[in-house]
Every structure is written in structure tokens, then in C-alpha cells.
């Protein structure tokens, strides 16, 4: 683990200490959990490359995408992925 210094307001420190005592844990653990939580909200998870495809086709205005998705993705791959233009 990396050791860092964090400055809290007196109020934050008191509330964090109270919560840690109530939950029988440490302030450090609560801060790590809070950092994990905010990272899940703010940093996109790119561990699944398929998720990067979502929205690449843009607004297609087509009704057959569920049947012809491979054709549309292949066309987008052939023409280049830059931008979010429609197919």
C-alpha cells in the first residue's frame, strides 16, 4: 500500500472517527472504501473491451440492428472508428 497524507477538516475527522468506532474499523479503512467508491463512479471501467464499442455507431435510426449488428460493426471497422457518426 502507498502511504499518503490527507488533510481533513476538524468536523470530517470527528465524524470519521465516530463512524470508525461505531463500525469497529479504522479511519484508514473507511477512507480506502470511500476512494474505491468514488473511483467506481468517476473512472470508467475499461476492463471489458466490448464496453468500448457501446455508442460507437452513434444514432443509427435503424430498426434491424439486433439482426444485422455484425454487418454494421464490420462496416464501421472498415470505414474507421473515428467520431460517432451514424451507420
C-alpha positions in Angstrom: 0.0 0.0 0.0 1.1 3.5 -0.6 1.3 5.9 2.3 -0.2 9.4 1.7 -1.0 12.4 3.8 -4.6 13.7 3.7 -5.8 16.8 5.5 -9.3 16.7 6.8 -11.3 19.4 8.5 -11.9 19.0 12.2 -15.5 18.2 11.5 -14.6 15.5 8.9 -12.1 14.0 11.3 -14.5 13.8 14.2 -17.3 12.3 12.1 -14.9 9.8 10.5 -13.6 8.8 14.0 -17.2 8.4 15.3 -18.1 6.2 12.3 -15.0 4.1 12.5 -15.6 3.5 16.2 -19.3 2.7 15.5 -18.4 0.2 12.8 -15.4 -1.2 14.8 -13.0 -0.4 12.0 -10.3 2.1 11.3 -10.4 5.6 9.7 -7.9 4.4 7.1 -10.2 1.5 6.0 -13.1 3.9 5.7 -11.1 6.3 3.6 -9.9 3.4 1.3 -13.5 2.4 0.9 -14.5 5.9 0.1 -11.8 6.2 -2.5 -12.8 2.9 -4.1 -16.4 4.1 -4.2 -15.6 7.5 -5.9 -13.3 5.7 -8.4 -16.1 3.4 -9.4 -18.3 6.4 -10.0 -15.8 8.6 -11.8 -13.4 6.4 -13.6 -14.8 4.2 -16.4 -14.0 0.5 -16.2 -12.2 -0.4 -19.3 -11.5 -3.9 -18.2 -14.1 -5.2 -20.7 -13.1 -4.1 -24.3 -16.7 -4.8 -25.5 -17.9 -1.9 -23.4 -15.8 0.4 -25.5 -18.0 -0.5 -28.5 -21.1 0.9 -26.8 -22.2 4.0 -28.6 -19.5 3.9 -31.3 -22.1 3.5 -34.1 -23.9 6.7 -33.0 -27.6 7.2 -33.5 -28.3 4.7 -36.3 -32.0 5.3 -36.9 -32.3 1.7 -38.0 -34.7 -1.0 -36.8 -32.7 -4.0 -37.8 -29.6 -3.5 -35.7 -30.3 -6.5 -33.5 -30.3 -8.7 -36.6 -27.5 -7.1 -38.6 -25.2 -5.8 -35.9 -22.2 -7.7 -37.2 -22.6 -6.1 -40.7 -22.8 -2.6 -39.1 -19.8 -3.2 -36.9 -17.8 -4.6 -39.8 -18.7 -1.5 -41.9 -17.7 0.8 -39.1 -14.4 -1.1 -38.7 -13.7 -0.9 -42.4 -14.5 2.8 -42.6 -12.7 3.7 -39.4 -14.0 4.3 -35.8 -13.3 8.0 -35.5 -16.2 10.0 -34.4 -19.7 8.8 -33.5 -21.3 9.2 -36.9 -24.2 7.0 -37.8 -24.0 4.0 -39.9 
